Amino acid sequence: MSAVLSQVAPTSIPAARGRGLTDIRLKGLKPREKAYKAADRDGMYVVVSPAGTISFRFDYRIGGRRKTLTLGRYDPAAPSKATRELDALDYGMGLSLAEARLLLTRARRSVEKGDSPSRVKAEKRTEAAQALTRGRPALPVGRGVPVPSQDVRHRVGGVVRGSVA
């Protein structure tokens, strides 16, 4: 069976019936020329990139639109560590398979309530970026960064505008 599977090189690999993915199976997923998917359970799957990164993803629908949430990337060292509590987990971090399934339950509950987990993830990222820049400029002014002034030329629609000094 595995010899036939390796010769065909499908774009996605179905999970074994009723079992889903395992840590051993995740470690055995090798990169190919193109990214491919391997199904788990409850709507979660992994995408293996050509660079070898394994990402946990979840597809869902809200308001008739299909959306994809990347739960995080697979961390092969994570299974040897103790599984973290759900409150300590966040989307986008390195995860074990068990932790990805915990985050999946959070995402599924959010979808059942009608909230988009992808939107929540983006809002948290925006808040974190704003917290880093609060009270100071986003870019260091005067350290090799040009400061916009009225004497700066701007190219708009092929026409140079601004004062010519």
C-alpha positions as CSV (number, residue, x, y, z in Angstrom):
1,M,0.0,0.0,0.0
2,S,2.7,2.5,0.9
3,A,4.7,1.7,-2.3
4,V,1.7,2.5,-4.4
5,L,1.0,5.7,-2.3
6,S,4.6,7.0,-2.8
7,Q,4.5,6.4,-6.6
8,V,1.3,8.3,-7.1
9,A,2.3,11.4,-5.2
10,P,-1.2,12.8,-4.5
11,T,-1.8,16.5,-3.6
12,S,-3.5,15.4,-0.4
13,I,-3.2,12.3,1.7
14,P,-6.4,11.1,3.5
15,A,-6.1,10.1,7.2
16,A,-6.4,6.4,8.1
17,R,-10.0,5.7,8.9
18,G,-11.0,6.9,12.4
19,R,-7.4,7.4,13.5
20,G,-6.3,10.8,12.1
21,L,-2.7,11.9,12.3
22,T,-0.1,10.7,14.8
23,D,3.2,12.2,15.9
24,I,5.0,9.4,14.1
25,R,3.1,10.1,10.9
26,L,3.8,13.9,11.2
27,K,7.5,13.3,11.6
28,G,7.4,11.0,8.5
29,L,5.8,13.7,6.2
30,K,8.5,14.9,3.8
31,P,8.6,18.0,1.6
32,R,7.8,17.7,-2.1
33,E,8.0,20.0,-5.0
34,K,4.6,21.4,-4.3
35,A,2.8,21.9,-1.0
36,Y,0.4,19.1,0.0
37,K,-2.2,18.4,2.6
38,A,-2.7,15.5,5.0
39,A,-6.1,15.2,6.7
40,D,-6.5,14.7,10.5
41,R,-10.0,14.8,12.0
42,D,-12.7,17.3,12.9
43,G,-11.9,19.5,9.9
44,M,-8.2,19.9,10.8
45,Y,-5.4,19.1,8.4
46,V,-1.7,19.8,7.9
47,V,0.0,21.5,5.0
48,V,3.5,20.4,4.2
49,S,5.4,23.2,2.4
50,P,8.2,22.6,-0.1
51,A,10.6,23.9,2.6
52,G,9.4,21.2,5.0
53,T,7.3,23.4,7.4
54,I,4.2,21.5,8.7
55,S,1.3,23.9,9.5
56,F,-1.9,22.9,11.2
57,R,-5.0,24.4,9.5
58,F,-8.7,24.5,9.9
59,D,-11.3,25.3,7.2
60,Y,-14.6,26.7,8.3
61,R,-17.6,28.6,6.9
62,I,-19.2,31.8,8.3
63,G,-21.9,33.6,6.5
64,G,-21.5,31.2,3.5
65,R,-17.9,32.2,3.0
66,R,-15.1,29.6,3.4
67,K,-12.2,30.7,5.5
68,T,-9.0,29.1,6.6
69,L,-7.3,29.5,10.0
70,T,-3.7,28.5,10.5
71,L,-3.6,27.1,14.0
72,G,0.2,27.0,14.2
73,R,3.2,25.1,13.0
74,Y,4.2,21.6,14.0
75,D,7.1,21.5,16.6
76,P,8.6,18.0,16.6
77,A,10.2,18.7,20.0
78,A,6.8,19.6,21.5
79,P,5.5,16.1,22.2
80,S,8.4,15.5,24.6
81,K,7.4,18.5,26.6
82,A,4.3,18.6,28.8
83,T,1.2,19.6,26.9
84,R,0.3,23.3,27.8
85,E,-3.1,24.3,29.0
86,L,-5.5,25.8,26.5
87,D,-5.2,29.3,28.1
88,A,-1.4,29.2,27.5
89,L,-1.9,28.4,23.8
90,D,-2.3,31.0,21.0
91,Y,-2.7,30.8,17.3
92,G,0.5,30.9,15.3
93,M,2.9,29.3,17.8
94,G,4.8,26.0,17.6
95,L,2.5,23.2,18.7
96,S,2.4,19.5,19.3
97,L,-0.5,17.5,17.7
98,A,-2.3,17.4,21.0
99,E,-2.0,21.2,21.5
100,A,-3.2,21.8,17.9
101,R,-6.3,19.7,18.6
102,L,-6.9,21.8,21.8
103,L,-6.8,25.0,19.7
104,L,-9.1,23.3,17.2
105,T,-11.8,22.9,19.8
106,R,-11.4,26.6,20.7
107,A,-11.8,27.6,17.0
108,R,-14.8,25.2,16.5
109,R,-16.6,26.7,19.5
110,S,-15.9,30.2,18.2
111,V,-17.4,29.3,14.8
112,E,-20.4,27.7,16.5
113,K,-21.0,31.1,18.2
114,G,-20.8,32.8,14.9
115,D,-17.4,34.5,15.5
116,S,-14.5,34.2,13.1
117,P,-11.4,32.8,14.8
118,S,-9.2,34.2,11.9
119,R,-10.6,37.7,12.7
120,V,-9.8,37.3,16.4
121,K,-6.3,36.1,15.6
122,A,-5.8,39.2,13.3
123,E,-7.1,41.6,16.0
124,K,-4.8,40.1,18.6
125,R,-1.8,40.6,16.3
126,T,-2.8,44.2,15.6
127,E,-3.2,45.0,19.3
128,A,0.2,43.5,20.0
129,A,1.8,45.6,17.3
130,Q,0.1,48.8,18.6
131,A,1.2,48.0,22.1
132,L,4.8,47.9,21.0
133,T,4.6,51.3,19.3
134,R,2.4,53.1,21.9
135,G,4.1,56.3,23.2
136,R,6.9,56.3,20.6
137,P,7.1,56.6,16.8
138,A,6.8,53.4,14.9
139,L,10.0,54.2,13.0
140,P,13.0,55.9,14.6
141,V,13.1,59.4,13.1
142,G,16.5,60.8,12.3
143,R,18.4,57.6,12.2
144,G,18.8,57.1,8.5
145,V,15.0,57.2,8.0
146,P,13.9,60.0,5.7
147,V,11.5,62.4,7.3
148,P,8.6,63.5,5.1
149,S,8.4,67.3,4.4
150,Q,6.8,69.6,2.0
151,D,10.0,69.7,-0.1
152,V,9.8,66.0,-0.9
153,R,8.9,65.1,-4.5
154,H,6.1,62.6,-5.1
155,R,5.5,60.7,-8.2
156,V,1.7,60.4,-8.9
157,G,0.4,58.9,-12.1
158,G,3.7,59.5,-14.0
159,V,3.8,63.2,-13.0
160,V,6.3,64.5,-10.5
161,R,4.6,66.7,-8.0
162,G,6.0,68.8,-5.2
163,S,8.3,71.7,-4.9
164,V,11.5,71.6,-6.9
165,A,14.2,72.9,-4.6
